Amino acid sequence: GSEGEGEGDGSDDQGVCDDDDKKAQKRKRKEEHRVQSRAMWKEREREKRRKKRHDGEAKPCGSGGWRWRQFFKDKDGEEGQSADTAGADASEGVPAQAEEWVAKVGEEKMDAEAKREARNARKALEVADFKTRAAKGPTVILDLEWEDQMTDKERKSLVHQVMFCYGHNRGAPKPVQLVVSGLKVGTFQSDKLRQMAGFDTWPLTCHEEPYIERFPKEKLVYLTADSENLLEAFDPDKAYIIGGIVDHNRLKGVTFDKAKEQGIATAQLPLAGNVDTGTWCKVLTVNRVLQIIVDFQARGNWKEVLQQGVPGRKLADGEREAVGEGGKGGKGKGKATGGKGKGKGG
């Protein structure tokens, strides 16, 4: 009985193995058939593409084949090269046509290069014209020596404000000579600005050193809301400093104290008498101050410029209704010129 059971168990195992072998062989045959079918399909598709290329019916592609087909269309005045033209009878003419086609493509590339050179030359002329116009205006310095007193978020906000300053000045009919001082290599602000495409080609001046080491003291005027001197006009021989600070009212009066310690003149924008800010502080963001300075060069009207440059939310109710939605054109938060009060602007 035990031997019979053993024999029976062995036959069952053998049957299971046979079934597994059959299934494996079936899967192998199916896989081989699939591979063969796919290879045949690929060959058919390749043949179709070859025929389309010969007949001039293939779609344009980036490899240059469309130029080849277009060349034959232009040369023969037909929709495409016929199949027999692409055959043995035309085999002698193809090399000469190919050389002519290559020469034509070369001319096209030269034309593209000429266009690129013309574009670069036009850009160089625009930059030269911008520098000529800016040389007639005053110098404005963005003081970026405050980085160690700001958080990363505040530094990032300041970098954006510097971008807005450059953009507004670049598009102005009467720009100023824009200078960035204290932009030390390896600092957060320097790294972020230099990551921007084309920053090294921006028509502005960057100094790693403090402005006090680059300009005579008698030429410097620090714009700060704490100054008692109202700015009436800009002297082209002076350099006006905008404090690059985003502090949300943490650093009160620091720009005025710095100017006083350095022994340089100070001034504030003539908000009083031109716009009514009510109980709001007179501190504006870096890009707002730069916008007002640049716009004044073209308009020469403080009231008009300040009504457009000061954010509408900083104006008193009556003043806000009078100017409508004026005060657009600047972004960013934080203090730009030092002083007291709330630290948000823009």
NUNUZA-565852 format. One record per residue (C-alpha): residue in three letters; x, y, z. Coordinates in steps of 0.1 Angstrom, whole numbers, padded with zeros to 4 digits, always signed. Layout:
<sites>
ALAXYZ/...
</sites>
This chain:
<sites>
GLY+0000+0000+0000/SER+0027+0024+0009/GLU+0046+0016-0024/GLY+0014+0023-0044/GLU+0009+0056-0028/GLY+0045+0065-0035/GLU+0041+0056-0072/GLY+0009+0075-0074/ASP+0025+0106-0059/GLY+0054+0104-0084/SER+0031+0103-0114/ASP+0012+0133-0102/ASP+0044+0153-0098/GLN+0055+0143-0133/GLY+0022+0154-0147/VAL+0026+0188-0131/CYS+0061+0192-0145/ASP+0049+0183-0180/ASP+0021+0209-0177/ASP+0046+0236-0166/ASP+0070+0227-0195/LYS+0041+0230-0220/LYS+0031+0264-0206/ALA+0066+0276-0207/GLN+0071+0265-0243/LYS+0038+0281-0253/ARG+0049+0314-0237/LYS+0082+0312-0254/ARG+0066+0305-0288/LYS+0042+0335-0283/GLU+0071+0358-0273/GLU+0091+0347-0304/HIS+0061+0353-0326/ARG+0056+0387-0310/VAL+0092+0397-0316/GLN+0091+0385-0352/SER+0058+0403-0358/ARG+0072+0435-0344/ALA+0103+0432-0365/MET+0083+0427-0396/TRP+0060+0457-0387/LYS+0091+0479-0382/GLU+0105+0469-0415/ARG+0072+0476-0433/GLU+0070+0510-0416/ARG+0106+0518-0426/GLU+0098+0508-0462/LYS+0068+0531-0461/ARG+0089+0560-0449/ARG+0115+0553-0476/LYS+0088+0554-0502/LYS+0074+0587-0488/ARG+0108+0603-0488/HIS+0113+0593-0524/ASP+0079+0606-0534/GLY+0083+0638-0514/GLU+0053+0631-0492/ALA+0071+0629-0458/LYS+0063+0655-0432/PRO+0089+0681-0424/CYS+0113+0672-0396/GLY+0142+0688-0378/SER+0169+0667-0393/GLY+0171+0688-0425/GLY+0153+0662-0447/TRP+0125+0687-0454/ARG+0151+0711-0468/TRP+0162+0684-0492/ARG+0126+0678-0504/GLN+0119+0715-0506/PHE+0150+0719-0527/PHE+0138+0694-0553/LYS+0103+0710-0553/ASP+0118+0744-0560/LYS+0142+0730-0586/ASP+0118+0708-0605/GLY+0087+0729-0600/GLU+0067+0698-0589/GLU+0050+0687-0558/GLY+0076+0661-0551/GLN+0103+0640-0567/SER+0087+0611-0586/ALA+0096+0575-0578/ASP+0115+0569-0611/THR+0134+0601-0606/ALA+0146+0588-0573/GLY+0155+0555-0590/ALA+0185+0543-0609/ASP+0179+0566-0639/ALA+0186+0597-0617/SER+0215+0582-0598/GLU+0240+0602-0618/GLY+0223+0636-0612/VAL+0218+0632-0574/PRO+0254+0639-0563/ALA+0254+0672-0582/GLN+0220+0681-0569/ALA+0232+0671-0534/GLU+0262+0695-0536/GLU+0239+0723-0548/TRP+0215+0716-0520/VAL+0243+0716-0494/ALA+0255+0750-0508/LYS+0220+0763-0505/VAL+0217+0751-0469/GLY+0250+0768-0462/GLU+0236+0801-0475/GLU+0206+0797-0453/LYS+0228+0793-0423/MET+0249+0823-0433/ASP+0217+0843-0436/ALA+0207+0832-0401/GLU+0241+0841-0388/ALA+0238+0875-0405/LYS+0205+0880-0389/ARG+0220+0872-0355/GLU+0248+0896-0360/ALA+0223+0923-0371/ARG+0203+0917-0340/ASN+0233+0919-0317/ALA+0244+0951-0334/ARG+0210+0966-0330/LYS+0210+0957-0293/ALA+0245+0972-0289/LEU+0232+1004-0304/GLU+0202+1004-0281/VAL+0225+1000-0251/ALA+0248+1028-0263/ASP+0218+1051-0267/PHE+0206+1042-0232/LYS+0240+1050-0217/THR+0241+1083-0235/ARG+0207+1093-0222/ALA+0215+1080-0187/ALA+0247+1101-0186/LYS+0227+1132-0187/GLY+0208+1124-0155/PRO+0219+1121-0119/THR+0236+1091-0103/VAL+0214+1069-0081/ILE+0231+1044-0058/LEU+0213+1014-0044/ASP+0230+1008-0010/LEU+0231+0970-0005/GLU+0254+0971+0026/TRP+0225+0960+0049/GLU+0224+0923+0040/ASP+0237+0911+0074/GLN+0208+0928+0091/MET+0180+0911+0071/THR+0166+0876+0070/ASP+0167+0855+0038/LYS+0131+0863+0031/GLU+0138+0900+0033/ARG+0170+0897+0012/LYS+0150+0879-0015/SER+0124+0906-0015/LEU+0152+0932-0019/VAL+0166+0913-0049/HIS+0132+0915-0066/GLN+0131+0953-0059/VAL+0165+0957-0075/MET+0151+0939-0105/PHE+0121+0963-0107/CYS+0145+0993-0103/TYR+0166+0981-0133/GLY+0135+0974-0154/HIS+0119+1007-0148/ASN+0151+1026-0154/ARG+0159+1006-0185/GLY+0125+1015-0201/ALA+0125+1052-0191/PRO+0129+1080-0217/LYS+0152+1098-0193/PRO+0170+1072-0172/VAL+0195+1078-0144/GLN+0229+1064-0139/LEU+0221+1034-0117/VAL+0248+1021-0094/VAL+0247+0991-0070/SER+0272+0993-0042/GLY+0281+0968-0015/LEU+0274+0938-0038/LYS+0301+0915-0025/VAL+0307+0883-0044/GLY+0295+0852-0025/THR+0267+0870-0006/PHE+0231+0860-0009/GLN+0221+0891-0028/SER+0251+0888-0052/ASP+0244+0851-0059/LYS+0207+0857-0066/LEU+0212+0886-0089/ARG+0240+0869-0108/GLN+0217+0839-0114/MET+0195+0860-0135/ALA+0200+0856-0172/GLY+0220+0885-0187/PHE+0227+0902-0154/ASP+0264+0907-0162/THR+0253+0925-0194/TRP+0229+0949-0177/PRO+0238+0985-0183/LEU+0244+0995-0147/THR+0275+0998-0125/CYS+0282+0973-0097/HIS+0307+0979-0069/GLU+0317+0954-0042/GLU+0331+0983-0021/PRO+0309+1007-0001/TYR+0298+1038-0019/ILE+0318+1059+0006/GLU+0350+1045-0010/ARG+0340+1052-0046/PHE+0324+1087-0044/PRO+0336+1120-0027/LYS+0315+1128+0003/GLU+0305+1162-0010/LYS+0288+1145-0040/LEU+0267+1121-0019/VAL+0231+1127-0007/TYR+0213+1100+0013/LEU+0176+1099+0007/THR+0159+1092+0041/ALA+0125+1099+0055/ASP+0141+1112+0087/SER+0159+1141+0070/GLU+0147+1176+0075/ASN+0158+1187+0041/LEU+0132+1185+0013/LEU+0145+1175-0021/GLU+0134+1201-0047/ALA+0154+1191-0077/PHE+0182+1167-0088/ASP+0217+1179-0094/PRO+0234+1159-0122/ASP+0267+1162-0104/LYS+0254+1146-0072/ALA+0249+1109-0063/TYR+0216+1101-0045/ILE+0216+1070-0023/ILE+0186+1048-0017/GLY+0189+1025+0014/GLY+0184+0989+0003/ILE+0166+0977+0034/VAL+0135+0954+0038/ASP+0130+0953+0076/HIS+0092+0957+0082/ASN+0099+0985+0107/ARG+0126+0967+0127/LEU+0154+0991+0118/LYS+0141+1026+0125/GLY+0162+1055+0114/VAL+0193+1035+0106/THR+0199+1051+0072/PHE+0198+1086+0087/ASP+0222+1076+0114/LYS+0245+1060+0089/ALA+0246+1092+0068/LYS+0252+1113+0098/GLU+0280+1091+0110/GLN+0296+1093+0075/GLY+0292+1130+0074/ILE+0272+1131+0041/ALA+0241+1152+0032/THR+0206+1139+0036/ALA+0173+1147+0020/GLN+0137+1134+0018/LEU+0113+1133-0011/PRO+0088+1163-0010/LEU+0057+1143-0001/ALA+0044+1171+0022/GLY+0026+1196+0001/ASN+0022+1173-0029/VAL+0004+1143-0015/ASP-0016+1137+0017/THR-0005+1104+0033/GLY-0026+1110+0064/THR-0013+1089+0093/TRP+0007+1066+0071/CYS+0045+1068+0073/LYS+0065+1084+0045/VAL+0088+1053+0040/LEU+0087+1038+0005/THR+0103+1007-0010/VAL+0135+1008-0030/ASN+0117+1004-0063/ARG+0091+1030-0055/VAL+0117+1056-0047/LEU+0137+1048-0079/GLN+0105+1050-0099/ILE+0097+1085-0085/ILE+0132+1097-0092/VAL+0132+1084-0128/ASP+0097+1097-0136/PHE+0106+1131-0123/GLN+0134+1133-0148/ALA+0109+1131-0176/ARG+0079+1150-0161/GLY+0095+1176-0138/ASN+0063+1178-0117/TRP+0065+1165-0082/LYS+0028+1164-0075/GLU+0020+1144-0106/VAL+0049+1120-0101/LEU+0043+1115-0064/GLN+0005+1109-0069/GLN+0015+1081-0094/GLY+0044+1068-0074/VAL+0031+1066-0039/PRO+0009+1035-0033/GLY-0028+1043-0031/ARG-0032+1026+0003/LYS-0007+1051+0017/LEU-0028+1081+0007/ALA-0055+1097+0028/ASP-0090+1090+0018/GLY-0096+1123+0001/GLU-0063+1121-0017/ARG-0070+1085-0028/GLU-0103+1095-0043/ALA-0087+1125-0061/VAL-0060+1105-0078/GLY-0083+1074-0084/GLU-0062+1043-0086/GLY-0029+1061-0089/GLY+0002+1047-0072/LYS+0005+1017-0095/GLY+0038+1006-0109/GLY+0058+0992-0080/LYS+0060+0960-0061/GLY+0077+0947-0030/LYS+0075+0952+0007/GLY+0098+0968+0032/LYS+0116+1000+0040/ALA+0138+1017+0014/THR+0149+1051+0026/GLY+0150+1046+0064/GLY+0128+1065+0088/LYS+0099+1058+0111/GLY+0065+1043+0109/LYS+0051+1012+0093/GLY+0077+0993+0073/LYS+0055+0981+0044/GLY+0055+0998+0011/GLY+0048+0993-0025/
</sites>
